[in-house]
Amino acid sequence: MGGVWYHAARLGEVRSGSLAQMKDRTFFVSVPADARFLRAIRSFFQPLLTEVFGDATAQMLILALDEACSNMIKHSGEDAAVRRIEVHGTLADRSVRFRLPCFCCPSDVPNIKPRDLAVPAPGGLGTHFISRIMDRVRFEPDPESSSKIALVMEKDVPKREDSPHEA
């Protein structure tokens, strides 16, 4: 059951007037639920995000994604030997969407919240970063598992000045 699985859709362009717009691209990464494999997720998405959003924004998005995946490893009550982390990504011209199925149980959702950074206490720092970096974070029922909730994180980002997608 081990190993890293990748799937990437092809990049296409749609001509609209004089501007070339990128079609939405979808990606899927699946790794064992082990911190040693988080690098594969970061390495896969880093160049894709940098291409569209620039290095600084891409690094922030990678941080949010990494924190979400780390939380799945840390807080999962399941056997890590058989559990996997799946990331479904959609990269559009001005936004990115990550969907992590089987993120948590419905009863966990009320306990997932960023903490007040003025109060020194353990926990909640990763969710703080996620909520600050992403424009939208929501939990939705997971159609793959009726007893689980999926995490969806979205970010709208203005196009870079030096974007290769501008005409």
Residue pairs with C-beta under 8 A, 6 or more apart in sequence:
1 32
1 82
1 84
2 32
3 32
4 29
4 30
4 31
4 37
4 40
5 28
5 29
5 30
5 31
6 27
6 28
6 29
6 44
7 27
7 28
7 29
8 25
8 26
8 27
8 28
9 25
9 26
9 27
10 25
11 22
11 23
11 25
12 22
12 23
13 20
13 21
13 22
13 23
14 20
14 21
14 23
15 21
18 167
19 166
19 167
20 165
20 166
20 167
21 93
21 165
22 52
22 91
22 92
22 93
22 165
24 90
24 91
24 92
25 48
25 90
25 91
25 92
26 88
26 89
26 90
26 91
27 44
27 45
27 48
27 87
27 88
27 89
27 90
27 91
28 86
28 87
28 88
28 89
29 40
29 41
29 44
29 45
29 86
29 87
29 89
30 84
30 85
30 86
30 87
31 37
31 38
31 40
31 41
31 84
31 85
32 80
32 83
32 84
32 85
33 72
33 73
33 76
33 78
33 80
33 83
33 84
33 85
34 73
34 80
35 70
35 73
37 85
38 66
38 69
38 70
38 73
41 65
41 66
41 69
41 85
41 87
42 62
42 65
42 66
45 61
45 62
45 65
45 87
45 89
46 58
46 59
46 62
48 89
48 91
49 57
49 58
49 61
49 62
49 91
49 96
50 58
51 164
52 91
52 93
52 96
52 157
52 159
52 160
52 163
52 165
53 61
53 96
53 157
53 160
54 160
54 162
57 157
60 133
61 96
61 133
61 155
63 129
63 133
64 129
64 130
64 133
64 134
64 153
64 155
65 87
65 98
65 153
67 126
67 127
67 129
67 130
68 98
68 100
68 103
68 126
68 130
68 151
68 153
69 85
69 87
69 100
70 126
71 126
71 127
72 85
72 100
72 103
72 104
73 80
73 85
75 104
75 108
76 83
85 100
86 100
86 101
86 102
87 98
87 99
87 100
88 98
88 99
88 100
88 101
89 96
89 97
89 98
89 99
90 96
90 97
90 99
93 159
93 165
94 156
94 157
94 158
94 159
95 154
95 155
95 156
95 157
96 154
96 155
96 157
97 152
97 153
97 154
98 151
98 152
98 153
98 154
99 150
99 151
99 152
100 150
100 151
100 152
100 153
101 142
101 144
101 145
101 148
101 150
102 142
102 144
102 145
102 148
102 150
103 139
103 142
103 148
103 149
103 150
103 151
104 112
104 139
104 148
104 149
104 151
105 147
105 148
105 149
106 147
106 148
106 149
108 149
109 139
109 149
112 127
112 139
113 124
113 127
114 124
114 127
114 128
114 130
114 131
114 132
115 121
115 123
115 124
115 125
115 127
115 128
117 125
117 128
130 137
130 153
131 137
133 155
134 153
134 154
134 155
135 154
135 155
135 156
136 152
136 153
136 154
136 155
137 151
137 152
137 153
137 154
138 151
138 152
139 149
139 150
139 151
139 152
140 149
140 150
140 152
141 149
141 150
142 148
142 149
142 150
144 150
159 165
159 166
